[in-house]
C-alpha cells in the first residue's frame, strides 16, 4: 500500500516556483532519506505534480510543511491511497 500526494498548481505557480524550489527540493531529500518518499515530480503537461509515499502521515506532513504550499505555488493538494499492483524491491 502506498499513498499518492497530488498537487494542483496556482495560476501564478510558474512565477513563484523558482523562488522556493531549493527549499522544496531539500524537503525531498529529508523524506527520501527517511525512506518515506519513493517518487516525486511534476506532470509533463504542467497540470500539477505527484509524489508517492509509504504512509499517509508522511504524505500529509510533507504537504503541510512544503514551501510550495505555504507560498502559494500549490493551490490545492490531496492524498489518495494506492494499491500497488507490481512491486519490484
N, CA, C and O atoms as a Tinker XYZ file with bonds, in Angstrom:
   356  protein
     1  N      0.834000   -1.174000    0.000000    73     2
     2  CA     0.000000    0.000000    0.000000    64     1     3
     3  C      0.882000    1.240000    0.000000    63     2     4     5
     4  O      1.835000    1.345000    0.772000    81     3
     5  N      0.551000    2.165000   -0.869000    73     3     6
     6  CA     1.273000    3.440000   -0.955000    64     5     7
     7  C      0.255000    4.575000   -0.891000    63     6     8     9
     8  O     -0.954000    4.350000   -0.951000    81     7
     9  N      0.764000    5.788000   -0.770000    73     7    10
    10  CA    -0.093000    6.965000   -0.696000    64     9    11
    11  C      0.447000    8.015000   -1.657000    63    10    12    13
    12  O      1.623000    8.376000   -1.606000    81    11
    13  N     -0.429000    8.498000   -2.536000    73    11    14
    14  CA    -0.029000    9.436000   -3.578000    64    13    15
    15  C     -0.531000   10.832000   -3.228000    63    14    16    17
    16  O     -1.727000   11.047000   -3.027000    81    15
    17  N      0.394000   11.763000   -3.162000    73    15    18
    18  CA     0.093000   13.165000   -2.914000    64    17    19
    19  C     -0.013000   13.855000   -4.268000    63    18    20    21
    20  O      0.923000   13.816000   -5.066000    81    19
    21  N     -1.148000   14.484000   -4.522000    73    19    22
    22  CA    -1.370000   15.226000   -5.761000    64    21    23
    23  C     -1.369000   16.717000   -5.453000    63    22    24    25
    24  O     -1.971000   17.159000   -4.474000    81    23
    25  N     -0.694000   17.481000   -6.290000    73    23    26
    26  CA    -0.663000   18.933000   -6.185000    64    25    27
    27  C     -1.324000   19.549000   -7.413000    63    26    28    29
    28  O     -1.115000   19.093000   -8.537000    81    27
    29  N     -2.124000   20.592000   -7.184000    73    27    30
    30  CA    -2.670000   21.405000   -8.263000    64    29    31
    31  C     -1.951000   22.753000   -8.201000    63    30    32    33
    32  O     -1.868000   23.364000   -7.135000    81    31
    33  N     -1.433000   23.217000   -9.335000    73    31    34
    34  CA    -0.684000   24.478000   -9.312000    64    33    35
    35  C     -1.598000   25.697000   -9.237000    63    34    36    37
    36  O     -2.726000   25.671000   -9.728000    81    35
    37  N     -1.103000   26.752000   -8.622000    73    35    38
    38  CA    -1.838000   28.018000   -8.623000    64    37    39
    39  C     -1.682000   28.670000   -9.994000    63    38    40    41
    40  O     -0.850000   28.249000  -10.797000    81    39
    41  N     -2.476000   29.687000  -10.254000    73    39    42
    42  CA    -2.423000   30.377000  -11.544000    64    41    43
    43  C     -1.053000   30.995000  -11.806000    63    42    44    45
    44  O     -0.629000   31.100000  -12.957000    81    43
    45  N     -0.364000   31.402000  -10.754000    73    43    46
    46  CA     0.948000   32.036000  -10.919000    64    45    47
    47  C      2.081000   31.141000  -10.403000    63    46    48    49
    48  O      3.116000   31.638000   -9.960000    81    47
    49  N      1.881000   29.840000  -10.462000    73    47    50
    50  CA     2.881000   28.883000   -9.966000    64    49    51
    51  C      4.226000   29.059000  -10.655000    63    50    52    53
    52  O      5.267000   28.968000  -10.005000    81    51
    53  N      4.220000   29.306000  -11.941000    73    51    54
    54  CA     5.472000   29.464000  -12.676000    64    53    55
    55  C      6.325000   30.603000  -12.148000    63    54    56    57
    56  O      7.549000   30.494000  -12.085000    81    55
    57  N      5.681000   31.684000  -11.771000    73    55    58
    58  CA     6.406000   32.838000  -11.258000    64    57    59
    59  C      6.931000   32.608000   -9.844000    63    58    60    61
    60  O      7.971000   33.151000   -9.472000    81    59
    61  N      6.217000   31.806000   -9.058000    73    59    62
    62  CA     6.583000   31.594000   -7.661000    64    61    63
    63  C      7.507000   30.396000   -7.433000    63    62    64    65
    64  O      8.299000   30.394000   -6.491000    81    63
    65  N      7.409000   29.393000   -8.279000    73    63    66
    66  CA     8.116000   28.128000   -8.031000    64    65    67
    67  C      9.624000   28.309000   -7.891000    63    66    68    69
    68  O     10.230000   27.741000   -6.983000    81    67
    69  N     10.221000   29.075000   -8.757000    73    67    70
    70  CA    11.664000   29.260000   -8.720000    64    69    71
    71  C     12.168000   29.875000   -7.422000    63    70    72    73
    72  O     13.283000   29.591000   -6.982000    81    71
    73  N     11.351000   30.708000   -6.821000    73    71    74
    74  CA    11.736000   31.378000   -5.580000    64    73    75
    75  C     11.827000   30.413000   -4.398000    63    74    76    77
    76  O     12.552000   30.672000   -3.438000    81    75
    77  N     11.096000   29.306000   -4.467000    73    75    78
    78  CA    11.002000   28.394000   -3.338000    64    77    79
    79  C     11.462000   26.978000   -3.675000    63    78    80    81
    80  O     11.329000   26.068000   -2.857000    81    79
    81  N     12.002000   26.794000   -4.875000    73    79    82
    82  CA    12.358000   25.442000   -5.315000    64    81    83
    83  C     13.449000   24.796000   -4.466000    63    82    84    85
    84  O     13.332000   23.618000   -4.128000    81    83
    85  N     14.493000   25.520000   -4.115000    73    83    86
    86  CA    15.597000   24.929000   -3.348000    64    85    87
    87  C     15.102000   24.388000   -2.007000    63    86    88    89
    88  O     15.478000   23.290000   -1.596000    81    87
    89  N     14.264000   25.158000   -1.337000    73    87    90
    90  CA    13.715000   24.722000   -0.044000    64    89    91
    91  C     12.771000   23.534000   -0.229000    63    90    92    93
    92  O     12.772000   22.599000    0.572000    81    91
    93  N     11.976000   23.580000   -1.282000    73    91    94
    94  CA    11.058000   22.478000   -1.633000    64    93    95
    95  C     11.859000   21.208000   -1.910000    63    94    96    97
    96  O     11.518000   20.134000   -1.414000    81    95
    97  N     12.904000   21.330000   -2.691000    73    95    98
    98  CA    13.743000   20.184000   -3.052000    64    97    99
    99  C     14.476000   19.619000   -1.834000    63    98   100   101
   100  O     14.670000   18.407000   -1.745000    81    99
   101  N     14.876000   20.458000   -0.914000    73    99   102
   102  CA    15.545000   19.994000    0.300000    64   101   103
   103  C     14.625000   19.092000    1.113000    63   102   104   105
   104  O     15.084000   18.159000    1.772000    81   103
   105  N     13.329000   19.371000    1.065000    73   103   106
   106  CA    12.376000   18.503000    1.764000    64   105   107
   107  C     12.357000   17.111000    1.155000    63   106   108   109
   108  O     12.231000   16.116000    1.868000    81   107
   109  N     12.484000   17.042000   -0.177000    73   107   110
   110  CA    12.512000   15.723000   -0.827000    64   109   111
   111  C     13.605000   14.874000   -0.219000    63   110   112   113
   112  O     13.393000   13.715000    0.137000    81   111
   113  N     14.782000   15.474000   -0.106000    73   111   114
   114  CA    15.944000   14.727000    0.388000    64   113   115
   115  C     15.698000   14.193000    1.793000    63   114   116   117
   116  O     16.049000   13.053000    2.096000    81   115
   117  N     15.101000   15.008000    2.645000    73   115   118
   118  CA    14.817000   14.569000    4.011000    64   117   119
   119  C     13.861000   13.382000    4.029000    63   118   120   121
   120  O     14.100000   12.395000    4.726000    81   119
   121  N     12.792000   13.479000    3.270000    73   119   122
   122  CA    11.799000   12.398000    3.246000    64   121   123
   123  C     12.330000   11.162000    2.527000    63   122   124   125
   124  O     12.033000   10.034000    2.921000    81   123
   125  N     13.107000   11.372000    1.485000    73   123   126
   126  CA    13.703000   10.243000    0.780000    64   125   127
   127  C     14.703000    9.524000    1.684000    63   126   128   129
   128  O     14.725000    8.295000    1.740000    81   127
   129  N     15.514000   10.284000    2.379000    73   127   130
   130  CA    16.498000    9.712000    3.287000    64   129   131
   131  C     15.821000    8.944000    4.426000    63   130   132   133
   132  O     16.342000    7.933000    4.898000    81   131
   133  N     14.667000    9.428000    4.858000    73   131   134
   134  CA    13.908000    8.747000    5.909000    64   133   135
   135  C     13.219000    7.486000    5.387000    63   134   136   137
   136  O     12.723000    6.672000    6.166000    81   135
   137  N     13.193000    7.332000    4.050000    73   135   138
   138  CA    12.579000    6.148000    3.451000    64   137   139
   139  C     11.083000    6.251000    3.234000    63   138   140   141
   140  O     10.436000    5.258000    2.902000    81   139
   141  N     10.517000    7.452000    3.418000    73   139   142
   142  CA     9.067000    7.589000    3.256000    64   141   143
   143  C      8.651000    8.168000    1.904000    63   142   144   145
   144  O      7.489000    8.035000    1.519000    81   143
   145  N      9.560000    8.800000    1.181000    73   143   146
   146  CA     9.273000    9.337000   -0.152000    64   145   147
   147  C      9.940000    8.446000   -1.186000    63   146   148   149
   148  O     11.156000    8.252000   -1.165000    81   147
   149  N      9.125000    7.902000   -2.099000    73   147   150
   150  CA     9.637000    6.974000   -3.108000    64   149   151
   151  C      9.815000    7.622000   -4.479000    63   150   152   153
   152  O     10.794000    7.344000   -5.171000    81   151
   153  N      8.891000    8.471000   -4.870000    73   151   154
   154  CA     8.907000    9.127000   -6.180000    64   153   155
   155  C      8.319000   10.527000   -6.040000    63   154   156   157
   156  O      7.455000   10.760000   -5.195000    81   155
   157  N      8.787000   11.454000   -6.868000    73   155   158
   158  CA     8.234000   12.807000   -6.851000    64   157   159
   159  C      8.504000   13.467000   -8.199000    63   158   160   161
   160  O      9.543000   13.235000   -8.816000    81   159
   161  N      7.562000   14.291000   -8.650000    73   159   162
   162  CA     7.801000   15.033000   -9.878000    64   161   163
   163  C      6.542000   15.648000  -10.450000    63   162   164   165
   164  O      5.426000   15.262000  -10.102000    81   163
   165  N      6.743000   16.628000  -11.350000    73   163   166
   166  CA     5.608000   17.305000  -11.987000    64   165   167
   167  C      5.104000   16.521000  -13.198000    63   166   168   169
   168  O      5.832000   15.721000  -13.786000    81   167
   169  N      3.855000   16.765000  -13.555000    73   167   170
   170  CA     3.306000   16.205000  -14.783000    64   169   171
   171  C      3.883000   16.987000  -15.966000    63   170   172   173
   172  O      4.064000   18.202000  -15.881000    81   171
   173  N      4.165000   16.305000  -17.044000    73   171   174
   174  CA     4.804000   16.918000  -18.217000    64   173   175
   175  C      3.956000   18.023000  -18.831000    63   174   176   177
   176  O      4.492000   18.940000  -19.452000    81   175
   177  N      2.635000   17.945000  -18.665000    73   175   178
   178  CA     1.763000   18.954000  -19.273000    64   177   179
   179  C      1.549000   20.186000  -18.386000    63   178   180   181
   180  O      0.794000   21.087000  -18.749000    81   179
   181  N      2.209000   20.226000  -17.231000    73   179   182
   182  CA     2.134000   21.390000  -16.363000    64   181   183
   183  C      0.885000   21.487000  -15.503000    63   182   184   185
   184  O      0.626000   22.527000  -14.898000    81   183
   185  N      0.108000   20.412000  -15.443000    73   183   186
   186  CA    -1.156000   20.455000  -14.699000    64   185   187
   187  C     -1.025000   20.090000  -13.227000    63   186   188   189
   188  O     -2.033000   19.928000  -12.540000    81   187
   189  N      0.189000   19.959000  -12.740000    73   187   190
   190  CA     0.379000   19.640000  -11.330000    64   189   191
   191  C      1.555000   18.715000  -11.132000    63   190   192   193
   192  O      2.450000   18.616000  -11.971000    81   191
   193  N      1.529000   18.038000   -9.995000    73   191   194
   194  CA     2.624000   17.145000   -9.645000    64   193   195
   195  C      2.092000   16.054000   -8.728000    63   194   196   197
   196  O      0.974000   16.132000   -8.218000    81   195
   197  N      2.924000   15.034000   -8.533000    73   195   198
   198  CA     2.560000   13.980000   -7.594000    64   197   199
   199  C      3.806000   13.435000   -6.921000    63   198   200   201
   200  O      4.921000   13.566000   -7.426000    81   199
   201  N      3.589000   12.822000   -5.769000    73   199   202
   202  CA     4.655000   12.173000   -5.027000    64   201   203
   203  C      4.077000   10.912000   -4.397000    63   202   204   205
   204  O      2.915000   10.886000   -3.992000    81   203
   205  N      4.887000    9.881000   -4.319000    73   203   206
   206  CA     4.448000    8.609000   -3.750000    64   205   207
   207  C      5.165000    8.392000   -2.417000    63   206   208   209
   208  O      6.392000    8.447000   -2.338000    81   207
   209  N      4.376000    8.145000   -1.383000    73   207   210
   210  CA     4.883000    7.967000   -0.022000    64   209   211
   211  C      4.517000    6.589000    0.517000    63   210   212   213
   212  O      3.605000    5.930000    0.017000    81   211
   213  N      5.237000    6.175000    1.533000    73   211   214
   214  CA     4.977000    4.877000    2.161000    64   213   215
   215  C      3.861000    4.951000    3.193000    63   214   216   217
   216  O      3.273000    3.924000    3.532000    81   215
   217  N      3.552000    6.155000    3.706000    73   215   218
   218  CA     2.478000    6.306000    4.683000    64   217   219
   219  C      1.659000    7.551000    4.387000    63   218   220   221
   220  O      2.161000    8.525000    3.825000    81   219
   221  N      0.393000    7.504000    4.773000    73   219   222
   222  CA    -0.475000    8.678000    4.625000    64   221   223
   223  C      0.053000    9.821000    5.491000    63   222   224   225
   224  O      0.037000   10.979000    5.074000    81   223
   225  N      0.515000    9.497000    6.685000    73   223   226
   226  CA     1.019000   10.515000    7.594000    64   225   227
   227  C      2.175000   11.296000    6.972000    63   226   228   229
   228  O      2.232000   12.521000    7.081000    81   227
   229  N      3.094000   10.587000    6.322000    73   227   230
   230  CA     4.232000   11.256000    5.687000    64   229   231
   231  C      3.766000   12.153000    4.544000    63   230   232   233
   232  O      4.261000   13.270000    4.394000    81   231
   233  N      2.817000   11.675000    3.737000    73   231   234
   234  CA     2.306000   12.475000    2.623000    64   233   235
   235  C      1.637000   13.751000    3.119000    63   234   236   237
   236  O      1.879000   14.831000    2.579000    81   235
   237  N      0.801000   13.634000    4.139000    73   235   238
   238  CA     0.102000   14.802000    4.669000    64   237   239
   239  C      1.066000   15.766000    5.366000    63   238   240   241
   240  O      0.934000   16.982000    5.230000    81   239
   241  N      2.018000   15.234000    6.100000    73   239   242
   242  CA     3.014000   16.072000    6.766000    64   241   243
   243  C      3.832000   16.848000    5.734000    63   242   244   245
   244  O      4.092000   18.039000    5.904000    81   243
   245  N      4.236000   16.160000    4.661000    73   243   246
   246  CA     5.007000   16.807000    3.605000    64   245   247
   247  C      4.226000   17.993000    3.044000    63   246   248   249
   248  O      4.761000   19.097000    2.935000    81   247
   249  N      2.966000   17.766000    2.689000    73   247   250
   250  CA     2.154000   18.831000    2.096000    64   249   251
   251  C      1.967000   19.999000    3.062000    63   250   252   253
   252  O      2.028000   21.160000    2.657000    81   251
   253  N      1.742000   19.695000    4.316000    73   251   254
   254  CA     1.512000   20.761000    5.296000    64   253   255
   255  C      2.759000   21.590000    5.567000    63   254   256   257
   256  O      2.649000   22.754000    5.950000    81   255
   257  N      3.945000   21.014000    5.376000    73   255   258
   258  CA     5.201000   21.712000    5.637000    64   257   259
   259  C      5.882000   22.251000    4.377000    63   258   260   261
   260  O      6.855000   22.999000    4.476000    81   259
   261  N      5.386000   21.883000    3.205000    73   259   262
   262  CA     6.044000   22.217000    1.943000    64   261   263
   263  C      5.997000   23.723000    1.654000    63   262   264   265
   264  O      4.925000   24.326000    1.693000    81   263
   265  N      7.144000   24.326000    1.366000    73   263   266
   266  CA     7.171000   25.745000    0.997000    64   265   267
   267  C      6.312000   26.049000   -0.237000    63   266   268   269
   268  O      5.795000   27.160000   -0.361000    81   267
   269  N      6.153000   25.099000   -1.137000    73   267   270
   270  CA     5.300000   25.324000   -2.305000    64   269   271
   271  C      3.850000   25.548000   -1.874000    63   270   272   273
   272  O      3.143000   26.351000   -2.483000    81   271
   273  N      3.412000   24.862000   -0.852000    73   271   274
   274  CA     2.058000   25.064000   -0.331000    64   273   275
   275  C      2.003000   26.375000    0.447000    63   274   276   277
   276  O      1.098000   27.184000    0.241000    81   275
   277  N      2.958000   26.582000    1.329000    73   275   278
   278  CA     2.978000   27.773000    2.180000    64   277   279
   279  C      3.045000   29.073000    1.384000    63   278   280   281
   280  O      2.482000   30.084000    1.803000    81   279
   281  N      3.732000   29.053000    0.235000    73   279   282
   282  CA     3.928000   30.273000   -0.550000    64   281   283
   283  C      3.044000   30.356000   -1.791000    63   282   284   285
   284  O      3.283000   31.184000   -2.670000    81   283
   285  N      2.017000   29.496000   -1.865000    73   283   286
   286  CA     1.025000   29.629000   -2.922000    64   285   287
   287  C      1.410000   29.105000   -4.287000    63   286   288   289
   288  O      0.741000   29.424000   -5.269000    81   287
   289  N      2.461000   28.314000   -4.386000    73   287   290
   290  CA     2.782000   27.665000   -5.667000    64   289   291
   291  C      1.718000   26.596000   -5.949000    63   290   292   293
   292  O      1.331000   26.363000   -7.094000    81   291
   293  N      1.267000   25.969000   -4.889000    73   291   294
   294  CA     0.237000   24.931000   -4.950000    64   293   295
   295  C     -1.082000   25.528000   -4.477000    63   294   296   297
   296  O     -1.144000   26.134000   -3.407000    81   295
   297  N     -2.144000   25.358000   -5.276000    73   295   298
   298  CA    -3.456000   25.894000   -4.892000    64   297   299
   299  C     -4.279000   24.889000   -4.099000    63   298   300   301
   300  O     -5.130000   25.275000   -3.298000    81   299
   301  N     -4.028000   23.590000   -4.322000    73   299   302
   302  CA    -4.768000   22.546000   -3.608000    64   301   303
   303  C     -3.956000   21.265000   -3.640000    63   302   304   305
   304  O     -3.165000   21.032000   -4.554000    81   303
   305  N     -4.165000   20.438000   -2.622000    73   303   306
   306  CA    -3.485000   19.146000   -2.583000    64   305   307
   307  C     -4.433000   18.109000   -2.016000    63   306   308   309
   308  O     -5.374000   18.433000   -1.292000    81   307
   309  N     -4.167000   16.845000   -2.359000    73   307   310
   310  CA    -4.960000   15.739000   -1.837000    64   309   311
   311  C     -4.085000   14.498000   -1.782000    63   310   312   313
   312  O     -3.089000   14.392000   -2.498000    81   311
   313  N     -4.467000   13.569000   -0.932000    73   311   314
   314  CA    -3.755000   12.299000   -0.792000    64   313   315
   315  C     -4.737000   11.181000   -1.087000    63   314   316   317
   316  O     -5.856000   11.161000   -0.574000    81   315
   317  N     -4.294000   10.244000   -1.929000    73   315   318
   318  CA    -5.117000    9.081000   -2.247000    64   317   319
   319  C     -4.333000    7.814000   -1.961000    63   318   320   321
   320  O     -3.137000    7.722000   -2.235000    81   319
   321  N     -5.035000    6.846000   -1.405000    73   319   322
   322  CA    -4.449000    5.534000   -1.145000    64   321   323
   323  C     -4.321000    4.800000   -2.472000    63   322   324   325
   324  O     -5.227000    4.845000   -3.304000    81   323
   325  N     -3.195000    4.124000   -2.667000    73   323   326
   326  CA    -2.930000    3.437000   -3.932000    64   325   327
   327  C     -2.494000    2.012000   -3.642000    63   326   328   329
   328  O     -1.557000    1.776000   -2.880000    81   327
   329  N     -3.186000    1.069000   -4.257000    73   327   330
   330  CA    -2.837000   -0.345000   -4.134000    64   329   331
   331  C     -1.872000   -0.709000   -5.253000    63   330   332   333
   332  O     -2.280000   -0.938000   -6.391000    81   331
   333  N     -0.632000   -0.757000   -4.925000    73   331   334
   334  CA     0.430000   -1.063000   -5.881000    64   333   335
   335  C      0.257000   -2.506000   -6.389000    63   334   336   337
   336  O      0.212000   -3.446000   -5.595000    81   335
   337  N      0.163000   -2.669000   -7.700000    73   335   338
   338  CA    -0.071000   -3.995000   -8.276000    64   337   339
   339  C      1.212000   -4.767000   -8.564000    63   338   340   341
   340  O      1.241000   -5.991000   -8.433000    81   339
   341  N      2.262000   -4.071000   -8.951000    73   339   342
   342  CA     3.549000   -4.714000   -9.239000    64   341   343
   343  C      4.579000   -4.110000   -8.326000    63   342   344   345
   344  O      4.757000   -2.892000   -8.296000    81   343
   345  N      5.253000   -4.944000   -7.588000    73   343   346
   346  CA     6.247000   -4.457000   -6.638000    64   345   347
   347  C      7.606000   -5.019000   -7.020000    63   346   348   349
   348  O      7.772000   -6.233000   -7.143000    81   347
   349  N      8.587000   -4.127000   -7.209000    73   347   350
   350  CA     9.947000   -4.534000   -7.523000    64   349   351
   351  C     10.867000   -4.009000   -6.427000    63   350   352   353
   352  O     11.226000   -2.831000   -6.429000    81   351
   353  N     11.247000   -4.872000   -5.495000    73   351   354
   354  CA    12.096000   -4.406000   -4.391000    64   353   355
   355  C     13.474000   -3.995000   -4.846000    63   354   356
   356  O     14.297000   -3.582000   -4.029000    81   355
